[in-house]
Amino acid sequence: MSDTPILSTHGLTGGYGDFQALFGIDMHIDAGEVVALIGANGAGKSTFLKSIFGLLPVDRDMVKFEGNPVGGTPAHMMVRRGIAMVPEGRRLFVGMTVEENLRIAIDNARLPEGEGPWTREHLFDLFPILREKRRQPIEDLSGGQQQMVAISRALLCQPKVLLCDEISLGLAPKVIREIYEILPEISAFGTAIVLVEQDVGLAREASNRLYCMLEGRITLTGVSQDISRDAIAAAYFGASHAVA
Ligand SMILES: Nc1ncnc2c1ncn2[C@@H]1O[C@H](COP(=O)(O)OP(=O)(O)OP(=O)(O)O)[C@@H](O)[C@H]1O
């Protein structure tokens, strides 16, 4: 087996024009791993995902996919290589049905439907409510159901790495549980998952390893189950706010 991570970043810096939001981020993830990225509002988590995914400019060597430099590759090409993103706020196509939203992913996927692990039928088995609602316009679905569509849309791209930006945001606890229960099934297919999550408990439970980010820097990383709550609190808020 190769030691090369499926995705890694190397001293990644980035931001918005003159505003630098990220200061030398080193991260890696292996096939089938779930890695959580936690941090307070404004820490830089979304900026980091966008920088990996080609939505913000970064140097080529700052992002490697299967060992090859890919930084700055446009998002649609990242999808063809094997990275898909569930963006914050879902960004589904309003005025189109569930099936039409999924169709767009299939048309732009890394592999044709049927050649990768994810088919519409497979996803409808995971999220049965979507089978029921497949001909309904996206705006008629609840927030949780829309999140299921967003995850399904990303998986139909047949990604090797799935980037998830706050998939629990604004959802009821029961729906969050339903969605998080699916994550092990996704990683069981070898798909690596980078999980940006505000809820630290949830992030820790759902991930193999975690990275904590503060003001654009990684302040803590390790095996999720081995990291204490105090260490997380210190890394999350800065040492001066460490729990006594
Ligand atoms: N479009 C933008 N233009 C300029 N600055 C931005 C933009 N988006 C985010 N920022 C800034 O970049 C920094 C990192 O923001 P980012 O959204 O990545 O944080 P985050 O950890 O994802 O937080 P949140 O949980 O609130 O999404 C913050 O200082 C934020 O104000």
Ligand as a Chemical Component Dictionary entry (heavy atoms), coordinates in Angstrom:
data_LIG
# 
_chem_comp.id                   LIG 
_chem_comp.type                 NON-POLYMER 
_chem_comp.pdbx_formal_charge   0 
_chem_comp.three_letter_code    LIG 
# 
loop_
_chem_comp_atom.comp_id 
_chem_comp_atom.atom_id 
_chem_comp_atom.alt_atom_id 
_chem_comp_atom.type_symbol 
_chem_comp_atom.charge 
_chem_comp_atom.model_Cartn_x 
_chem_comp_atom.model_Cartn_y 
_chem_comp_atom.model_Cartn_z 
_chem_comp_atom.pdbx_ordinal 
LIG N1  N1  N 0 -15.437 36.588 0.834  1  
LIG C1  C1  C 0 -14.614 37.058 1.769  2  
LIG N2  N2  N 0 -13.937 38.220 1.586  3  
LIG C2  C2  C 0 -13.086 38.681 2.530  4  
LIG N3  N3  N 0 -12.849 38.075 3.706  5  
LIG C3  C3  C 0 -13.501 36.913 3.950  6  
LIG C4  C4  C 0 -14.425 36.351 2.996  7  
LIG N4  N4  N 0 -14.902 35.194 3.521  8  
LIG C5  C5  C 0 -14.315 35.055 4.724  9  
LIG N5  N5  N 0 -13.491 36.087 4.988  10 
LIG C6  C6  C 0 -12.661 36.261 6.179  11 
LIG O1  O1  O 0 -11.699 35.200 6.217  12 
LIG C7  C7  C 0 -11.521 34.750 7.557  13 
LIG C8  C8  C 0 -11.820 33.272 7.631  14 
LIG O2  O2  O 0 -13.222 33.074 7.359  15 
LIG P1  P1  P 0 -13.866 31.652 7.144  16 
LIG O3  O3  O 0 -15.255 31.857 6.629  17 
LIG O4  O4  O 0 -12.953 30.800 6.354  18 
LIG O5  O5  O 0 -13.916 31.101 8.635  19 
LIG P2  P2  P 0 -14.642 29.819 9.168  20 
LIG O6  O6  O 0 -13.711 29.185 10.127 21 
LIG O7  O7  O 0 -15.138 28.992 8.053  22 
LIG O8  O8  O 0 -15.844 30.450 9.971  23 
LIG P3  P3  P 0 -17.418 30.180 9.855  24 
LIG O9  O9  O 0 -17.669 29.058 10.756 25 
LIG O10 O10 O 0 -17.990 31.481 10.350 26 
LIG O11 O11 O 0 -17.730 29.912 8.415  27 
LIG C9  C9  C 0 -12.433 35.605 8.446  28 
LIG O12 O12 O 0 -11.646 36.668 8.955  29 
LIG C10 C10 C 0 -13.466 36.125 7.462  30 
LIG O13 O13 O 0 -13.972 37.386 7.881  31 
# 
loop_
_chem_comp_bond.comp_id 
_chem_comp_bond.atom_id_1 
_chem_comp_bond.atom_id_2 
_chem_comp_bond.value_order 
_chem_comp_bond.pdbx_ordinal 
LIG N1  C1  SING 1  
LIG C1  N2  SING 2  
LIG C1  C4  DOUB 3  
LIG N2  C2  DOUB 4  
LIG C2  N3  SING 5  
LIG N3  C3  DOUB 6  
LIG C3  C4  SING 7  
LIG C3  N5  SING 8  
LIG C4  N4  SING 9  
LIG N4  C5  DOUB 10 
LIG C5  N5  SING 11 
LIG N5  C6  SING 12 
LIG C6  O1  SING 13 
LIG C6  C10 SING 14 
LIG O1  C7  SING 15 
LIG C7  C8  SING 16 
LIG C7  C9  SING 17 
LIG C8  O2  SING 18 
LIG O2  P1  SING 19 
LIG P1  O3  DOUB 20 
LIG P1  O4  SING 21 
LIG P1  O5  SING 22 
LIG O5  P2  SING 23 
LIG P2  O6  DOUB 24 
LIG P2  O7  SING 25 
LIG P2  O8  SING 26 
LIG O8  P3  SING 27 
LIG P3  O9  DOUB 28 
LIG P3  O10 SING 29 
LIG P3  O11 SING 30 
LIG C9  O12 SING 31 
LIG C9  C10 SING 32 
LIG C10 O13 SING 33 
# 
